[in-house]
Amino acid sequence: MSRTKTLRSPAQMELQKLLKAARVQAGLSQLSVAEGMGWRQADISKVEAGERRLDVVEFVRMARVVGFNPDKILRMIDAVLD
């Protein structure tokens, strides 16, 4: 497996898609998620657009704010890596 870090890997793009879908399904705006995380709306936009990565702590915080199961998302990303 390549150790090259990229914002355009299939798994990273799948994560972006899943995070946005979870937010939309929860009926939340980027602004409301940003406020819940103590961020700016532009930061959420950058995550969803693939311009910024989340670290694991930010990912779990976003899961709490949006209300998605982080384990489920991680399993879906793991499947993309196979």
N, C-alpha and C positions, 0 to 999 in steps of 0.2 A: 504494500500500500504506500502510496506517495505521501511524503511528509509536507508537501507544499501546502501552505495556507493560502486559501483563496476565498473570496466572498462569492465566487461564482461556481463553487462545487455543487454537484447535484444535491447533496445532503443539506448544504447551507441554503440553497434556493427552496428546498422542500420545507425547511424550518421557517423561513420567511413566510411562505404561503400558509403554513399551519398556524403561525402566530396571528397573522392577519385574519384568517378565517375564524379563529377562536374569538378574537376581539369583535368582529362583525356579528358573529352568532350571539355573543353576549349583549349586543346592542350598545356597545361602547364606542365613543369617538376616540381618536388618537389623543385628543386633549384630555379627556377624562382618565385615560390610562396613564398619560404623562403626569397628571396631577397626583394620581395615586402612587406613583413611583418617585415623586419629587423631581421630575424631569421636565424638559420643555417638550412641546408637541413635536418640534422638529426632530428630536431624538428618536421618538417612536417612528416617525416617518422614515428616518434613516435606517432603522432596524428593518422595517417592512420592505424598504427598497433595496436592501442589501448593501448599504453604504456603511453600516456599523454592525459589529457583532455584539452579542450579549455574552457576558461571562456567566458562569453557572449560578452565582448568587443573584444576578439580575434576572436570569431566566426564572428562577424560583419565585422571586418577588413579582415578576410579571404574571406568573401563574396565579398567584394569590389575588392580585388586583383584578385580573380578567376572569378568574374563576375556572380555569382549565386544569386538568390533571397533568402535571409535568411528566409523570411516568408514562402515560399514554403517548404523549408527544415524543418522548425519547425512544420508545419502542418503534414508533413510526419512522423516526430518523434512522434508527438502527437497521431497519429493513431496507432502507435506501442504500446503506453502506455495503450490503451484501453483494 
